[in-house]
Amino acid sequence: MHLPFFIAIIPILMASLASARDVDVAIVGAGLSGLSAAKDIAKAGKTFVIFEARSRVGGRVLNAQLDNGEVQELGAEFVGPTQDRVLALAAELGLTTYPTYTAGKAILYRNSTVIPYDADLATGGLPRVSSEAQEELTSLITELDALASQLDVNAPWNHANASLWDSMTLKSFVGSRISLQDSQLLFDTAIRSILSTETEEPSLLYMLSYIAAAGNQTNNGTITRLIGSKGAAQDSRVNGGTQLLATRLAERLGAANILLNSPVLDVKKLKDGRYKVISDKVKVSAKHVVIAMSPPMASRISYDPSLPAARDQLTQRMPMGSIGKAIAIYPKPWWRNLGFNGQVQSDTGIIRATYDNTPASERFGAIMGFIEADEMRALDGISEAEIRRLVTRDLINFFGPQAANASQILLQRWDLEEFSRGGPVAYCPPGVLSKYGPFLRNPAGKIHFAGTETAPYWTGYMDGAIRSGERVAAEIIASA
């Protein structure tokens, strides 16, 4: 056989071998949920294959290589207390963390004016405004936390008031509690940072369940834990970037078990009770299937027989949040010398919240800005060059003329990413969670559903994704 011909047919041979595979579990999605499921399934001695539509592992966890050889995270990046599973995985993989930079003053950019302030950890770092607005905001946060504490995180739809809370938007509830512009601005900004939605989009029940999930078995979830830095969800970062969680775990699982560039098209149940999972290149037979994807992306797969109608109703009604990230790179974190910690909340611009994204080594400086909800959607048809210009304008408004001297501006628009279509999580508008919530996790035969949306704790976060993968693996192992 001629060598060039042999080399040319290697991909065909590999596809043929993969298509002939007969495994215990086929997993769709190589994000942290799918990889975590595979980890426990492999530990139990079962065989598996992971299908991944992208050319990489990690899902909505993504490192970007900088011109200077360093990395920044374009997707999920923060970890914090009570996120037990992601912290445990990081330790297991030999990864270390460092604290998010919080020394110095934060900035409230209000009415085109820079207002420096000392972050109040008691309110998750929110700036102190007028005493009247502060009283409104504190009262609202206290009430939401109290309502959230009443929910069963595993079944929030079972609460006696679930239907009532699910009949209203978060905005309608908030509007009945606060009336001042300052308190409304700060609360709206907080919700954009949490869900990447406007307050009129999620239901009150969904927001309460999201708050309840921001904890663990011994710590109730709170809004301040969602929005805060020190001691909260944005407490720390992973040295080397969070995608190392996925890439190192994938290395342990073995490249032969992960089929990249393989979007799944069909899942068909066979006469013998097994399932055939079909991508555009590969077919695999499995006893169990794990769909480790967000509900709206999972709905793009064809199932035969069809999934239960209530599961379809759920996936049709859960949209993704709208999010983008812009990261400006500088030779040094010069804003620290001006007494700023890099955190901003703004009432205008395409960026409404920023963080100091400088690595622990301080070899360069970085400011990360979130572009979320209506601001993100308004930019979907705008060129990247124009978005970078708008990002620079906002950073100059916040930090002064030195912000114009970025050596590089990274940009990630998750709304336009083919296999995500938004982020950080798929949320529930009114009337969804109370009626269809059980179908987030209920298996359909031997098809199991993972993904951060299904987690009882830290829904929408890396920790929730890992928990969901561990849950479906336990379901499969217990059924053997």
VEXDREN-2710 file (C-alpha; in Angstrom, 1 decimal):
% VEXDREN-2710
k/r/px/py/pz
1/MET/0.0/0.0/0.0
2/HIS/1.3/3.4/-0.9
3/LEU/2.1/5.6/2.2
4/PRO/0.2/8.7/1.0
5/PHE/-2.9/6.6/0.4
6/PHE/-2.6/4.9/3.8
7/ILE/-2.3/8.3/5.5
8/ALA/-5.3/9.6/3.6
9/ILE/-7.6/6.7/4.8
10/ILE/-6.6/6.9/8.5
11/PRO/-9.5/9.3/9.3
12/ILE/-11.9/6.9/7.5
13/LEU/-10.5/3.9/9.4
14/MET/-10.8/5.8/12.7
15/ALA/-14.4/6.7/11.9
16/SER/-15.2/3.2/11.0
17/LEU/-13.8/1.9/14.2
18/ALA/-15.7/4.5/16.2
19/SER/-18.9/3.6/14.4
20/ALA/-18.5/0.0/15.3
21/ARG/-18.1/0.8/19.0
22/ASP/-20.5/-0.7/21.4
23/VAL/-20.3/1.0/24.8
24/ASP/-22.1/1.1/28.1
25/VAL/-22.7/4.9/28.0
26/ALA/-22.7/7.4/25.2
27/ILE/-22.3/11.0/26.4
28/VAL/-23.3/14.0/24.3
29/GLY/-21.3/17.1/25.2
30/ALA/-17.7/17.4/26.4
31/GLY/-18.3/20.3/28.7
32/LEU/-17.7/19.9/32.5
33/SER/-21.0/18.1/33.0
34/GLY/-20.2/15.4/30.3
35/LEU/-16.6/15.0/31.3
36/SER/-17.6/14.7/35.0
37/ALA/-20.1/12.0/34.1
38/ALA/-17.5/10.1/32.2
39/LYS/-15.0/10.4/35.0
40/ASP/-17.4/8.6/37.4
41/ILE/-18.6/6.1/34.8
42/ALA/-15.0/5.1/34.0
43/LYS/-14.2/4.8/37.7
44/ALA/-17.1/2.3/37.9
45/GLY/-15.5/0.2/35.2
46/LYS/-18.0/1.0/32.5
47/THR/-17.1/1.9/28.9
48/PHE/-18.1/5.2/27.3
49/VAL/-17.8/7.5/24.4
50/ILE/-18.2/11.3/24.5
51/PHE/-19.5/13.1/21.4
52/GLU/-18.5/16.8/21.1
53/ALA/-19.7/19.1/18.4
54/ARG/-16.8/21.6/18.8
55/SER/-13.2/21.0/18.0
56/ARG/-12.3/21.3/21.7
57/VAL/-13.5/20.2/25.1
58/GLY/-14.9/22.6/27.7
59/GLY/-18.2/23.9/26.4
60/ARG/-18.8/27.3/27.8
61/VAL/-15.4/27.1/29.6
62/LEU/-12.8/28.5/27.2
63/ASN/-9.3/29.8/27.5
64/ALA/-7.9/32.3/25.0
65/GLN/-4.2/32.4/24.1
66/LEU/-2.8/35.9/24.2
67/ASP/-0.2/37.5/22.0
68/ASN/2.2/37.4/25.0
69/GLY/1.7/33.7/25.5
70/GLU/-0.5/34.0/28.6
71/VAL/-4.2/33.0/28.8
72/GLN/-7.5/34.7/29.7
73/GLU/-10.9/33.0/30.2
74/LEU/-13.5/33.9/27.6
75/GLY/-16.2/31.8/29.4
76/ALA/-16.7/30.8/33.0
77/GLU/-13.8/31.9/35.2
78/PHE/-14.7/32.4/38.9
79/VAL/-14.9/29.9/41.8
80/GLY/-15.8/30.5/45.4
81/PRO/-16.9/29.1/48.8
82/THR/-19.6/26.4/48.8
83/GLN/-18.7/25.5/45.2
84/ASP/-17.4/22.2/46.6
85/ARG/-17.4/20.1/43.5
86/VAL/-15.4/22.4/41.2
87/LEU/-12.9/23.2/44.0
88/ALA/-12.5/19.4/44.6
89/LEU/-12.0/18.8/40.9
90/ALA/-9.4/21.5/40.7
91/ALA/-7.5/20.1/43.6
92/GLU/-7.7/16.6/42.1
93/LEU/-6.3/17.8/38.8
94/GLY/-3.4/19.6/40.6
95/LEU/-4.8/23.1/39.8
96/THR/-4.4/26.0/42.2
97/THR/-6.4/29.2/42.7
98/TYR/-5.7/32.8/43.6
99/PRO/-8.0/35.5/44.9
100/THR/-9.8/37.9/42.7
101/TYR/-8.2/41.4/43.1
102/THR/-10.4/43.5/45.4
103/ALA/-7.9/46.0/47.0
104/GLY/-8.8/49.6/46.4
105/LYS/-11.9/51.4/45.5
106/ALA/-14.6/50.2/43.1
107/ILE/-16.4/52.6/40.8
108/LEU/-20.0/53.5/40.3
109/TYR/-20.4/55.2/36.9
110/ARG/-23.6/57.1/37.2
111/ASN/-24.9/60.0/35.1
112/SER/-21.6/60.2/33.3
113/THR/-19.7/60.7/36.6
114/VAL/-17.1/58.4/38.1
115/ILE/-18.0/57.8/41.8
116/PRO/-15.3/55.8/43.7
117/TYR/-16.5/53.8/46.7
118/ASP/-15.4/51.2/49.2
119/ALA/-17.2/48.0/48.4
120/ASP/-19.6/46.8/51.1
121/LEU/-19.2/43.1/51.5
122/ALA/-22.5/42.9/53.4
123/THR/-24.3/43.8/50.2
124/GLY/-22.1/41.8/47.8
125/GLY/-20.0/44.8/46.9
126/LEU/-22.9/47.0/45.8
127/PRO/-22.1/50.7/46.3
128/ARG/-23.8/52.7/49.0
129/VAL/-26.3/55.2/47.6
130/SER/-28.8/57.3/49.4
131/SER/-30.0/56.0/52.7
132/GLU/-33.6/55.7/51.3
133/ALA/-32.4/53.7/48.3
134/GLN/-30.1/51.6/50.5
135/GLU/-33.0/50.8/52.8
136/GLU/-35.2/49.7/49.8
137/LEU/-32.4/47.6/48.4
138/THR/-31.5/45.9/51.6
139/SER/-35.2/45.2/52.4
140/LEU/-35.6/43.6/48.9
141/ILE/-32.5/41.5/49.2
142/THR/-33.5/40.3/52.6
143/GLU/-37.0/39.3/51.4
144/LEU/-35.7/37.5/48.4
145/ASP/-33.2/35.5/50.4
146/ALA/-35.9/34.6/53.0
147/LEU/-38.3/33.4/50.2
148/ALA/-35.5/31.4/48.6
149/SER/-34.6/29.7/51.8
150/GLN/-38.1/28.2/51.9
151/LEU/-37.5/26.2/48.7
152/ASP/-36.4/22.6/48.3
153/VAL/-33.5/23.1/46.0
154/ASN/-34.2/19.6/44.5
155/ALA/-37.8/20.5/43.7
156/PRO/-38.6/24.2/44.0
157/TRP/-41.8/23.6/42.0
158/ASN/-43.2/21.7/45.0
159/HIS/-43.5/24.8/47.2
160/ALA/-47.1/25.8/48.1
161/ASN/-46.6/29.2/46.4
162/ALA/-44.7/27.9/43.4
163/SER/-47.5/28.6/40.9
164/LEU/-48.1/32.1/42.3
165/TRP/-44.4/33.0/42.2
166/ASP/-44.0/31.5/38.7
167/SER/-47.0/33.5/37.4
168/MET/-45.0/36.8/37.7
169/THR/-41.8/38.2/36.4
170/LEU/-39.0/39.2/38.7
171/LYS/-39.5/42.7/37.5
172/SER/-43.2/42.8/38.6
173/PHE/-42.2/41.6/42.0
174/VAL/-39.3/44.0/42.4
175/GLY/-41.4/46.9/41.1
176/SER/-43.8/46.4/44.0
177/ARG/-41.0/46.7/46.5
178/ILE/-38.7/49.4/45.3
179/SER/-39.4/52.7/43.5
180/LEU/-36.2/54.8/43.7
181/GLN/-33.9/55.0/40.6
182/ASP/-30.7/54.3/42.5
183/SER/-31.9/51.1/44.1
184/GLN/-33.5/50.0/40.8
185/LEU/-30.2/50.6/38.9
186/LEU/-28.2/48.6/41.3
187/PHE/-30.6/45.7/41.4
188/ASP/-31.0/45.6/37.6
189/THR/-27.2/45.6/37.2
190/ALA/-26.9/42.7/39.7
191/ILE/-29.4/40.6/37.8
192/ARG/-27.7/41.2/34.5
193/SER/-24.4/40.1/36.1
194/ILE/-26.1/36.9/37.5
195/LEU/-28.4/35.7/34.7
196/SER/-27.5/37.9/31.7
197/THR/-31.1/38.8/31.4
198/GLU/-33.3/41.8/32.1
199/THR/-35.5/41.6/35.2
200/GLU/-38.6/41.2/33.0
201/GLU/-37.4/37.9/31.5
202/PRO/-37.1/35.3/34.4
203/SER/-40.0/34.4/36.6
204/LEU/-39.8/35.2/40.3
205/LEU/-39.8/31.4/41.1
206/TYR/-36.9/30.9/38.8
207/MET/-34.9/33.7/40.5
208/LEU/-35.7/32.4/43.9
209/SER/-34.6/28.9/42.9
210/TYR/-31.3/30.4/41.5
211/ILE/-30.7/32.2/44.8
212/ALA/-31.4/29.0/46.8
213/ALA/-28.9/27.1/44.6
214/ALA/-26.1/29.5/45.6
215/GLY/-24.9/27.4/48.5
216/ASN/-24.5/23.8/49.5
217/GLN/-26.1/21.3/51.9
218/THR/-25.1/23.3/55.0
219/ASN/-25.2/26.9/53.7
220/ASN/-28.4/28.6/52.3
221/GLY/-28.0/30.4/49.0
222/THR/-28.1/34.2/49.1
223/ILE/-28.0/37.1/46.6
224/THR/-24.9/38.5/48.1
225/ARG/-23.1/35.2/47.5
226/LEU/-24.1/35.4/43.8
227/ILE/-23.0/39.0/43.2
228/GLY/-20.0/39.3/45.6
229/SER/-16.3/38.8/45.2
230/LYS/-14.5/38.1/48.5
231/GLY/-16.1/35.0/50.1
232/ALA/-18.7/34.8/47.3
233/ALA/-19.1/33.5/43.7
234/GLN/-16.4/35.7/42.3
235/ASP/-13.9/34.9/45.1
236/SER/-11.1/33.3/43.2
237/ARG/-9.7/32.2/39.8
238/VAL/-7.8/29.2/38.5
239/ASN/-4.1/29.6/37.7
240/GLY/-3.7/28.8/34.0
241/GLY/-7.4/29.4/33.3
242/THR/-10.5/27.4/34.0
243/GLN/-10.4/25.4/30.7
244/LEU/-7.6/23.4/32.3
245/LEU/-10.4/21.7/34.3
246/ALA/-11.7/20.3/31.1
247/THR/-8.5/19.6/29.2
248/ARG/-6.8/17.8/32.1
249/LEU/-9.9/15.8/32.8
250/ALA/-10.1/14.9/29.1
251/GLU/-6.5/13.8/29.1
252/ARG/-7.3/11.4/31.9
253/LEU/-10.3/10.0/30.1
254/GLY/-8.3/9.3/26.9
255/ALA/-8.5/11.0/23.5
256/ALA/-9.8/7.8/22.0
257/ASN/-13.0/8.1/24.1
258/ILE/-13.7/11.7/23.0
259/LEU/-15.0/12.3/19.5
260/LEU/-14.5/15.9/18.6
261/ASN/-16.2/17.7/15.6
262/SER/-19.0/15.2/16.0
263/PRO/-22.4/17.0/16.6
264/VAL/-25.0/14.5/17.4
265/LEU/-28.0/14.5/15.0
266/ASP/-30.1/11.5/16.2
267/VAL/-30.6/9.3/19.2
268/LYS/-32.6/6.2/18.3
269/LYS/-33.8/3.4/20.5
270/LEU/-33.2/0.0/19.1
271/LYS/-35.4/-3.1/19.4
272/ASP/-33.0/-4.7/21.9
273/GLY/-33.4/-1.6/24.2
274/ARG/-30.0/-0.1/23.4
275/TYR/-29.6/3.3/21.8
276/LYS/-27.8/4.3/18.6
277/VAL/-26.3/7.7/18.8
278/ILE/-25.5/9.2/15.4
279/SER/-23.4/12.2/14.5
280/ASP/-22.6/13.4/11.0
281/LYS/-19.6/11.0/10.9
282/VAL/-20.0/8.4/13.6
283/LYS/-22.6/5.9/15.0
284/VAL/-22.2/4.3/18.4
285/SER/-24.4/1.8/20.2
286/ALA/-24.9/2.3/24.0
287/LYS/-27.0/1.0/26.9
288/HIS/-27.4/4.5/28.3
289/VAL/-27.2/8.0/26.8
290/VAL/-26.3/11.2/28.7
291/ILE/-27.4/14.5/27.2
292/ALA/-24.9/16.9/28.8
293/MET/-26.2/20.1/27.1
294/SER/-28.4/23.0/27.9
295/PRO/-32.1/22.3/27.3
296/PRO/-32.4/24.5/24.2
297/MET/-29.4/22.9/22.6
298/ALA/-30.6/19.4/23.6
299/SER/-33.8/20.1/21.7
300/ARG/-31.9/20.3/18.4
301/ILE/-31.3/16.5/18.5
302/SER/-33.8/14.2/16.9
303/TYR/-35.1/11.5/19.2
304/ASP/-36.8/8.3/18.2
305/PRO/-39.1/7.6/19.9
306/SER/-39.8/11.2/20.7
307/LEU/-39.1/12.4/24.3
308/PRO/-42.1/13.0/26.6
309/ALA/-44.2/15.9/25.5
310/ALA/-43.5/17.8/28.8
311/ARG/-39.7/17.5/28.2
312/ASP/-40.2/19.0/24.7
313/GLN/-42.4/21.8/26.2
314/LEU/-39.6/22.5/28.7
315/THR/-36.8/22.7/26.0
316/GLN/-39.0/24.9/23.8
317/ARG/-39.6/27.4/26.6
318/MET/-36.1/27.8/28.1
319/PRO/-34.0/30.4/26.3
320/MET/-30.3/31.1/27.0
321/GLY/-29.2/34.3/28.6
322/SER/-27.4/36.8/26.3
323/ILE/-23.8/37.3/27.2
324/GLY/-20.5/38.4/25.8
325/LYS/-17.1/39.2/27.3
326/ALA/-14.5/41.8/26.4
327/ILE/-11.0/41.7/28.0
328/ALA/-8.6/44.6/27.5
329/ILE/-4.9/43.6/27.9
330/TYR/-2.3/46.1/29.1
331/PRO/1.4/45.9/30.0
332/LYS/0.6/46.5/33.6
333/PRO/-2.5/46.8/35.9
334/TRP/-2.0/50.6/36.0
335/TRP/-5.4/51.3/37.6
336/ARG/-4.2/49.7/40.8
337/ASN/-1.7/52.6/41.1
338/LEU/-4.7/55.0/40.9
339/GLY/-6.3/53.2/43.9
340/PHE/-8.9/51.2/41.9
341/ASN/-9.7/47.5/42.1
342/GLY/-11.0/47.3/38.6
343/GLN/-14.6/46.7/39.5
344/VAL/-17.2/49.0/38.0
345/GLN/-21.0/49.2/37.9
346/SER/-22.4/51.5/35.2
347/ASP/-25.7/52.9/34.2
348/THR/-24.7/53.3/30.5
349/GLY/-22.5/51.8/27.8
350/ILE/-22.3/48.3/26.4
351/ILE/-20.3/47.2/29.4
352/ARG/-22.2/47.6/32.7
353/ALA/-19.8/45.6/35.0
354/THR/-16.1/45.0/35.0
355/TYR/-13.4/43.0/37.0
356/ASP/-9.7/43.1/37.3
357/ASN/-8.6/40.0/35.3
358/THR/-4.9/40.4/35.9
359/PRO/-3.2/37.0/36.7
360/ALA/-1.5/36.3/40.0
361/SER/1.9/36.8/38.4
362/GLU/1.0/40.4/37.4
363/ARG/3.0/39.9/34.2
364/PHE/0.4/42.0/32.5
365/GLY/-2.8/43.8/33.3
366/ALA/-6.3/42.9/32.2
367/ILE/-9.8/44.4/32.7
368/MET/-12.7/42.2/31.8
369/GLY/-16.1/43.6/31.0
370/PHE/-19.4/41.8/30.7
371/ILE/-21.8/42.6/27.8
372/GLU/-25.1/41.3/28.8
373/ALA/-28.9/41.0/28.1
374/ASP/-30.2/43.9/26.0
375/GLU/-26.7/45.4/25.5
376/MET/-25.5/42.0/24.1
377/ARG/-28.5/41.5/21.8
378/ALA/-28.2/45.0/20.4
379/LEU/-24.7/44.2/19.2
380/ASP/-25.4/40.8/17.5
381/GLY/-25.2/42.4/14.1
382/ILE/-22.3/44.8/14.8
383/SER/-18.7/44.2/13.7
384/GLU/-16.1/43.2/16.1
385/ALA/-14.0/46.3/15.3
386/GLU/-17.0/48.5/16.2
387/ILE/-17.6/46.6/19.5
388/ARG/-13.9/47.0/20.4
389/ARG/-14.2/50.7/19.8
390/LEU/-17.3/50.9/22.1
391/VAL/-15.5/48.8/24.7
392/THR/-12.5/51.2/24.7
393/ARG/-14.9/54.2/25.0
394/ASP/-16.5/52.6/28.1
395/LEU/-13.2/51.8/29.7
396/ILE/-12.0/55.4/29.1
397/ASN/-15.1/56.7/30.8
398/PHE/-14.5/54.4/33.8
399/PHE/-10.8/54.6/34.3
400/GLY/-9.5/57.6/32.2
401/PRO/-7.4/58.1/29.1
402/GLN/-4.9/55.3/29.9
403/ALA/-7.6/52.8/29.1
404/ALA/-7.2/53.6/25.4
405/ASN/-3.7/52.0/25.3
406/ALA/-4.8/48.3/25.3
407/SER/-2.4/46.1/23.4
408/GLN/-5.2/43.6/22.7
409/ILE/-8.9/43.4/23.3
410/LEU/-10.4/39.9/23.4
411/LEU/-14.0/39.5/22.5
412/GLN/-16.3/36.5/22.8
413/ARG/-20.0/36.7/21.8
414/TRP/-21.6/33.6/23.2
415/ASP/-24.9/34.5/21.6
416/LEU/-23.3/33.9/18.2
417/GLU/-21.4/30.7/19.2
418/GLU/-23.1/27.9/17.2
419/PHE/-23.1/25.3/19.9
420/SER/-24.0/27.6/22.9
421/ARG/-26.3/30.3/21.5
422/GLY/-25.9/32.4/24.7
423/GLY/-25.0/32.0/28.4
424/PRO/-24.2/31.6/31.2
425/VAL/-27.4/29.4/31.6
426/ALA/-30.8/28.7/30.1
427/TYR/-33.4/30.3/32.3
428/CYS/-37.2/29.9/32.9
429/PRO/-39.6/32.7/32.0
430/PRO/-43.0/32.7/33.9
431/GLY/-45.0/29.5/33.8
432/VAL/-42.2/27.1/33.0
433/LEU/-40.5/26.0/36.2
434/SER/-43.7/25.2/38.1
435/LYS/-45.1/23.1/35.3
436/TYR/-42.1/21.5/33.7
437/GLY/-39.4/21.7/36.3
438/PRO/-39.3/17.9/37.0
439/PHE/-38.4/17.3/33.4
440/LEU/-35.1/19.1/33.8
441/ARG/-33.7/15.9/35.4
442/ASN/-36.3/13.1/34.9
443/PRO/-34.7/10.4/32.6
444/ALA/-36.6/9.4/29.5
445/GLY/-36.0/5.6/29.5
446/LYS/-32.3/5.3/29.7
447/ILE/-31.7/8.8/28.3
448/HIS/-30.3/10.9/31.2
449/PHE/-30.1/14.7/31.3
450/ALA/-27.1/16.6/32.7
451/GLY/-26.0/20.2/32.3
452/THR/-25.6/23.0/34.8
453/GLU/-29.3/23.9/34.4
454/THR/-30.2/20.6/36.2
455/ALA/-28.1/21.1/39.3
456/PRO/-29.7/21.7/42.7
457/TYR/-26.7/23.8/43.8
458/TRP/-24.8/26.4/41.8
459/THR/-27.1/26.3/38.8
460/GLY/-25.5/28.2/36.0
461/TYR/-21.9/27.7/37.3
462/MET/-19.1/25.3/36.7
463/ASP/-19.8/23.7/40.0
464/GLY/-23.4/23.0/39.0
465/ALA/-22.2/21.4/35.7
466/ILE/-19.9/19.1/37.6
467/ARG/-22.6/18.2/40.1
468/SER/-25.0/17.3/37.3
469/GLY/-22.5/15.0/35.6
470/GLU/-21.9/13.2/38.9
471/ARG/-25.6/12.8/39.4
472/VAL/-26.3/11.2/36.1
473/ALA/-23.3/8.9/36.5
474/ALA/-24.8/7.8/39.9
475/GLU/-28.1/7.2/38.2
476/ILE/-26.5/4.9/35.6
477/ILE/-24.3/3.0/38.0
478/ALA/-27.2/2.4/40.4
479/SER/-29.4/1.0/37.6
480/ALA/-26.8/-1.6/36.6
END
